[in-house]
């Protein structure tokens, strides 16, 4: 191996790790003292002006969440109590493309929902996939850079993408999903949405549960083939959603949750907080809890969609974060990106302002127009607002461990290829498998993909399934006998 320079921080200090954030034990929450992770995320959030650094192209609408089943035994959150109706805003998006990119291109789709609850905003920032490419935020900016344009010729480069994916085996599940026709949905109305991460729910007795969210489209799944996607107009998804709602065809999704007892996580057969994995439905069957319906279009796209700011850190009593490392990183990264892109007082914009009263000690800053009166500090004896820790008592739980930079501690069935192999063997139809092979070969046949990289692509897919890898090898003309 040739000598390679040591990665450094922007201050020239040797970097502690390219792949692992600092956590309390291998499975524990991340630490704010991880200055290198904070630097990478903060710099990444400021790389593009003025569009979003990811999820730049998108559209959205307003809707209503209606809860039809009793789940009070799992959560005290008011928006999830039977009979509750909560107004919401959604923004659908592609991930890697710029503002002018084509809606139908092969990419995951963002599925971000803001619920305007009586306890403040609750934001569920997910995708149309239940998994993701990586499991540690230390790799996030690097992953996105591999999907963006090259520095020299300003072109996107499939060789970079396969370079990152084949060097990151945890990506195999998401890339498998991406290379099926679900990587090119026919419309936002015809795809599912997922919270993707694991979250904490706690009830009025402060009993704790782990939860995953599923939004199952009532319109049915509908996808484009690769050739059909290429033939679409650039704004096909934006136009479809707007016109459907305008004509009164209000799309809806059945809302389901998977519930895991809190204690199960400790010795489950794989790490349940790993964002590259799904919970098998046989172990934790989805429970239908309600319906979410889109009811009206925005009146001003820029003001209501482009200035919308979603942040996974917005929880309400009854809901909290899990030790999912990607979620932990996003708790900081998203609001930090909004402060940069929109401004310090982005939550005062009408689309982001909660419907409930705001009693904050934050003051001033660029473009503020809602400042609290005196007193402007806490603690105080002037009758100012005071926090209520009892509302959040249920989110507490014990963690312990040595401070490390490490992959998740392996559970007995932790393996990056088990779940994508099950997708290939048990979920996809023969037609789905044919299309997946076709899509992989098409993507990896781009002129910039080198011969050596094609061999790595074949090996990557053989790790998922030998038949899949062999078919990809045949399609790419890779003779490795």
C-alpha atoms as one frame of an Amber mdcrd trajectory, in Angstrom:
protein
   0.000   0.000   0.000   1.398   3.399  -0.971   2.059   6.029   1.674  -0.959
   8.232   2.179  -1.224  11.514   4.083  -3.031  11.605   7.407  -6.497  13.147
   7.386  -6.564  16.393   9.367  -9.109  18.871  10.644  -9.325  22.215   8.870
  -6.876  23.475  11.491  -4.283  20.921  10.332  -4.708  18.685  13.388  -4.606
  14.909  12.696  -8.166  13.598  12.504  -9.160  10.874  14.991 -11.270   8.852
  12.540 -12.665   8.993   9.016 -15.505   6.592   9.769 -16.565   6.649  13.411
 -18.091   9.292  15.642 -17.319   9.394  19.349 -19.932   7.657  21.457 -20.562
   6.320  24.943 -19.666   2.707  24.259 -20.069   1.194  20.792 -23.884   1.411
  20.938 -24.328   4.591  22.957 -25.266   8.172  22.078 -22.798  10.554  20.459
 -20.884  13.272  22.284 -20.935  17.009  21.631 -17.212  17.040  22.441 -16.513
  15.245  19.146 -15.179  18.438  17.593 -14.153  16.756  14.333 -17.678  15.451
  13.698 -19.115  18.895  14.531 -16.628  20.593  12.191 -17.443  18.226   9.323
 -21.195  18.637   9.693 -21.067  22.411  10.236 -18.820  22.916   7.198 -20.961
  20.583   5.083 -24.093  22.563   5.957 -22.463  25.710   4.547 -21.207  24.363
   1.226 -24.055  25.615  -0.953 -25.746  29.000  -1.233 -28.659  29.413  -1.293
 -30.180  26.024  -2.116 -30.224  23.106   0.286 -26.963  21.160   0.219 -29.076
  17.997  -0.070 -32.774  17.644  -0.950 -32.518  20.790  -3.086 -35.264  19.837
  -5.578 -38.679  19.213  -4.135 -42.293  20.196  -3.627 -44.950  19.862  -0.997
 -48.434  20.441   0.377 -50.463  20.733   3.558 -52.347  17.868   5.146 -54.021
  16.395   8.195 -53.041  13.443  10.395 -56.012  11.597  11.901 -55.445   8.960
  14.594 -58.082   6.201  14.588 -56.616   3.683  17.047 -55.679   3.829  20.719
 -51.888   3.750  21.227 -51.870   5.531  24.593 -50.283   2.429  26.109 -47.168
   3.308  24.072 -46.982   7.112  24.005 -48.334  10.160  25.805 -47.778  12.365
  22.719 -51.050  14.219  22.140 -50.931  14.037  18.352 -51.008  10.211  18.564
 -54.033   9.939  20.840 -57.181   8.384  19.344 -59.367  10.990  17.672 -56.603
  13.587  17.372 -56.453  15.661  14.158 -53.184  17.480  13.520 -52.408  19.885
  10.696 -49.174  19.209   8.862 -46.859  20.257   6.042 -44.861  17.842   3.881
 -41.925  18.393   1.565 -41.036  15.620  -0.883 -37.645  15.840  -2.554 -34.833
  14.093  -4.339 -31.578  13.796  -2.401 -28.528  14.381  -4.581 -29.775  16.549
  -7.449 -29.656  20.333  -7.642 -32.639  22.674  -7.957 -32.859  22.135 -11.700
 -32.460  18.360 -11.649 -35.036  15.938 -13.023 -37.705  14.740 -10.604 -37.702
  11.190 -11.973 -33.975  10.475 -11.692 -32.703   7.469  -9.752 -32.425   8.685
  -6.171 -34.021   8.209  -2.765 -36.863  10.633  -2.056 -37.101  12.826   0.997
 -40.348  12.518   2.957 -40.283  15.278   5.605 -43.407  16.113   7.634 -43.984
  18.973  10.068 -46.864  18.399  12.494 -48.245  21.587  14.074 -49.211  20.128
  17.469 -50.594  21.877  20.529 -47.256  21.169  22.226 -45.202  22.730  19.423
 -43.832  21.448  16.136 -43.032  17.760  15.767 -40.896  17.060  12.695 -40.548
  13.597  11.198 -37.743  13.821   8.636 -37.613  10.590   6.662 -37.336   9.102
   3.180 -39.266   6.797   0.883 -36.924   4.046   2.086 -36.854   2.426   5.531
 -33.028   2.291   5.468 -30.047   4.454   4.481 -26.591   4.100   2.904 -24.514
   4.577   6.073 -24.882   4.186   9.814 -22.467   6.824  11.169 -22.721  10.599
  10.493 -18.921  10.827  10.252 -19.334   9.473   6.707 -22.342  11.549   5.679
 -20.669  14.524   4.012 -18.256  12.152   2.247 -21.167  10.069   0.978 -22.975
  13.118  -0.397 -19.758  14.417  -1.979 -19.507  11.128  -3.890 -22.963  11.818
  -5.346 -22.277  15.451  -6.250 -20.213  17.004  -9.050 -16.475  16.553  -9.496
 -14.166  19.426  -8.659 -12.328  19.348 -12.012 -15.002  18.988 -14.705 -18.131
  19.820 -12.645 -19.824  16.589 -13.777 -21.463  13.880 -11.693 -19.394  10.712
 -11.758 -20.743   7.168 -11.361 -17.213   5.942 -10.709 -17.098   8.063  -7.538
 -20.431   6.664  -6.439 -19.395   3.036  -6.885 -16.048   3.792  -5.268 -17.779
   4.953  -2.091 -20.443   2.229  -2.136 -18.020  -0.664  -2.698 -15.768   0.630
   0.091 -18.793   0.942   2.410 -20.463  -2.497   2.549 -23.159  -1.174   4.898
 -24.567   0.637   1.840 -25.643  -2.633   0.143 -29.199  -2.686   1.515 -30.030
   0.857   0.431 -28.244   0.530  -2.929 -30.222  -2.660  -3.560 -33.427  -0.727
  -2.926 -32.201   2.163  -5.078 -31.403  -0.103  -8.031 -34.893  -1.581  -8.120
 -37.669   0.360  -9.821 -38.514   1.877  -6.428 -35.500   4.094  -7.070 -37.593
   5.817  -9.757 -41.109   6.311  -8.330 -43.786   7.414 -10.807 -44.993  10.120
  -8.420 -44.715  11.183  -4.806 -48.327  10.035  -4.383 -47.382   6.487  -5.372
 -44.564   5.838  -2.897 -44.361   4.945   0.784 -42.720   7.101   3.419 -40.725
   6.045   6.457 -39.346   7.725   9.565 -36.404   5.375   8.844 -34.743   5.903
  12.236 -35.755   4.233  15.475 -37.380   6.633  17.954 -38.327   6.453  21.621
 -41.955   6.531  22.730 -42.986   6.778  26.397 -46.449   6.732  27.922 -48.105
   8.511  30.837 -46.526   5.986  33.227 -43.091   6.736  31.716 -42.897   3.208
  30.287 -40.619   3.167  27.269 -40.833   1.626  23.811 -38.847   1.824  20.590
 -40.838   2.756  17.486 -40.502   2.933  13.697 -42.933   4.860  11.455 -44.396
   3.663   8.145 -46.614   5.701   5.810 -48.134   3.270   3.281 -49.536   4.920
   0.163 -53.262   4.340  -0.372 -52.758   5.025  -4.091 -50.629   1.886  -4.480
 -46.946   1.652  -5.393 -46.214   2.816  -8.920 -42.742   3.147 -10.413 -41.032
   4.074 -13.658 -38.602   1.798 -15.416 -35.220   3.395 -16.066 -36.226   4.187
 -19.640 -39.591   5.629 -18.593 -37.900   7.829 -15.972 -35.485   9.221 -18.554
 -38.405  10.200 -20.786 -40.200  12.343 -18.178 -40.274  16.126 -18.072 -37.985
  17.556 -15.345 -40.851  18.659 -13.057 -43.082  15.614 -13.404 -43.465  14.991
  -9.657 -44.062  18.621  -8.696 -46.705  18.941 -11.418 -48.394  15.642 -10.544
 -48.847  16.465  -6.856 -50.028  20.029  -7.440 -52.546  19.084 -10.110 -53.899
  16.078  -8.174 -54.683  18.202  -5.118 -56.020  21.047  -7.279 -58.583  18.724
  -8.909 -59.650  17.326  -5.523 -57.797  14.026  -5.761 -56.350  14.176  -2.255
 -53.603  11.564  -1.759 -53.509   9.676   1.516 -51.292   7.261   3.404 -52.140
   4.648   6.029 -49.989   5.340   9.087 -48.432   2.337  10.800 -45.877   1.841
  13.565 -43.673  -1.016  14.657 -43.308  -1.226  18.428 -40.368  -2.880  20.178
 -40.407  -3.250  23.982 -37.587  -1.172  25.425 -35.781  -4.166  26.917 -35.716
  -6.113  23.628 -33.082  -3.847  22.099 -30.285  -4.979  24.403 -30.070  -8.538
  23.087 -31.950  -8.431  19.782 -30.242 -10.491  17.102 -28.954  -7.371  15.296
 -28.579  -3.777  16.424 -32.096  -2.302  16.172 -30.707   1.249  15.952 -28.663
   0.522  12.820 -30.144   2.680  10.039 -29.027   0.208   7.352 -31.432  -2.439
   8.697 -35.180  -2.959   8.953 -37.041  -4.698  11.748 -38.593  -7.913  10.389
 -42.372  -7.677  10.383 -42.576 -11.219  11.733 -40.889 -10.007  14.934 -42.621
  -6.627  15.224 -45.783  -6.514  13.071 -46.827  -3.061  11.827 -49.813  -1.629
  13.711 -52.198   0.675  11.845 -52.871   3.829  13.887 -54.458   6.293  11.463
 -54.433   8.079   8.132 -52.573  11.072   6.776 -54.151  13.032   3.898 -52.891
  15.947   1.796 -55.651  18.525   1.537 -54.314  21.757  -0.019 -51.515  23.225
  -2.082 -49.277  26.058  -0.924 -50.142  29.554  -2.131 -46.528  30.697  -2.406
 -44.010  27.982  -3.252 -40.926  29.847  -2.082 -42.380  31.118   1.179 -44.071
  27.872   2.169 -41.958  25.088   0.638 -38.459  26.431   0.007 -38.373  28.239
   3.357 -39.832  25.258   5.202 -37.345  23.943   7.741 -37.617  20.408   9.105
 -35.463  19.214  11.998 -35.376  15.783  13.639 -34.563  17.501  16.964 -38.154
  18.798  17.201 -39.744  16.322  19.599 -42.841  16.748  21.758 -43.524  15.127
  25.156 -44.035  11.395  24.624 -41.389  11.123  21.873 -37.593  11.167  22.028
 -34.453  10.100  20.171 -32.779   6.699  20.153 -29.039   5.894  20.154 -29.141
   5.667  16.331 -25.871   7.417  15.445 -27.231   8.889  12.211 -30.210  10.326
  14.081 -27.904  11.712  16.762 -25.875  13.515  14.101 -28.984  14.896  12.396
 -30.241  16.369  15.674 -27.434  18.932  15.347 -26.972  19.085  11.601 -30.481
  20.026  10.443 -31.180  23.076  12.635 -27.605  24.230  12.077 -28.190  24.091
   8.308 -31.401  26.125   8.677 -29.668  28.855  10.686 -27.199  29.199   7.857
 -29.516  28.799   4.863 -32.560  30.753   6.075 -31.298  32.716   9.076 -31.100
  32.646  12.841 -34.811  33.316  13.251 -36.072  30.786  10.697 -38.650  29.517
  13.189 -40.391  32.904  13.109 -41.296  32.468   9.427 -45.025  31.674   9.084
 -44.480  28.205   7.581 -42.171  27.186  10.427 -43.837  29.049  13.302 -45.617
  26.671  15.682 -49.358  26.984  16.192 -48.833  26.826  19.963 -47.573  29.796
  22.012 -43.801  30.381  22.103 -42.219  31.425  25.409 -38.511  31.652  24.681
 -35.553  33.539  26.115 -33.862  33.780  22.710 -33.727  37.359  21.472 -32.558
  39.546  18.619 -30.597  38.235  15.634 -31.021  38.984  11.933 -34.600  39.581
  10.741 -36.258  38.952  14.085 -39.759  40.349  14.426 -41.024  38.456  17.471
 -38.978  39.367  20.535 -39.965  38.423  24.075 -40.560  41.171  26.553 -38.700
  41.422  29.829 -37.365  39.367  31.481 -35.007  38.059  28.786 -33.008  35.695
  30.988 -33.466  32.653  33.227 -33.589  32.080  36.098 -35.487  35.217  37.017
 -37.894  36.478  39.676 -39.923  38.581  37.229 -42.584  36.026  36.331 -40.923
  34.699  33.183 -41.599  31.218  31.815 -40.111  28.189  33.561 -39.344  24.717
  32.216 -41.394  21.668  33.227 -39.032  18.659  33.476 -41.925  16.358  34.416
 -43.194  16.481  30.819 -39.974  14.815  29.689 -39.372  12.360  32.535 -40.088
   9.363  30.336 -37.271  10.060  27.880 -34.583   9.288  30.479 -32.743   5.988
  30.483 -29.370   4.777  31.648 -26.341   4.573  29.367 -22.799   3.588  30.275
 -19.621   2.719  28.495 -16.134   3.740  27.570 -15.780   6.732  25.233 -14.714
   5.220  21.895 -14.654   5.657  18.119 -16.052   2.356  16.968 -18.526   0.556
  14.792 -21.624  -0.700  16.555 -20.841  -3.697  18.734 -21.801  -6.745  16.723
 -24.947  -8.622  17.625 -25.197 -12.245  16.627 -26.761 -11.519  13.221 -25.136
  -8.199  12.357 -24.116  -8.522   8.726 -24.286  -5.940   5.952 -25.506  -8.394
   3.323 -28.162 -10.501   5.090 -31.048  -8.090   4.559 -30.275  -7.106   0.932
 -29.905 -10.839   0.206 -33.380 -11.403   1.678 -34.696  -8.559  -0.488 -33.290
 -10.287  -3.597 -34.424 -13.802  -2.632 -37.776 -13.255  -0.905 -39.229  -9.853
  -1.769 -38.503  -9.096  -5.422 -40.397 -10.765  -8.237 -38.623 -12.203 -11.267
 -39.430  -8.994 -13.145 -38.120  -6.892 -10.255 -34.867  -8.862 -10.282 -34.489
  -8.460 -14.041 -35.029  -4.722 -13.746 -32.600  -4.458 -10.829 -29.835  -6.150
 -12.809 -30.616  -3.941 -15.807 -30.504  -0.782 -13.659 -27.189  -1.749 -12.019
 -25.585  -2.552 -15.344 -26.900   0.668 -16.879 -25.574   2.747 -13.976 -22.171
   1.010 -13.818 -21.732   1.175 -17.609 -21.286   4.950 -17.564 -18.148   5.841
 -19.542 -16.312   7.131 -16.473 -16.613   3.787 -14.614 -13.240   2.059 -14.948
 -12.616  -1.616 -15.614 -11.207  -2.133 -12.138 -14.251  -0.429 -10.615 -16.573
  -2.725 -12.579 -14.824  -5.709 -10.986 -15.409  -4.173  -7.561 -19.072  -3.615
  -8.475 -19.406  -7.300  -9.388 -17.812  -8.400  -6.114 -20.093  -6.026  -4.172
 -23.182  -7.659  -5.655 -21.818 -11.192  -5.290 -21.561 -10.462  -1.573 -25.295
  -9.806  -1.688 -26.055 -12.889  -3.802 -23.903 -14.930  -6.166 -26.572 -15.085
  -8.863 -27.022 -11.307  -8.732 -23.275 -10.728  -8.969 -22.886 -13.188 -11.818
 -25.671 -11.526 -13.786 -24.121  -8.102 -13.208 -20.727  -9.479 -14.333 -22.297
 -10.773 -17.543 -24.019  -7.460 -18.177 -20.846  -5.452 -17.594 -18.696  -7.858
 -19.620 -16.480  -8.571 -16.620 -14.535 -11.783 -17.218 -13.003 -12.676 -13.862
 -12.635 -16.408 -14.397
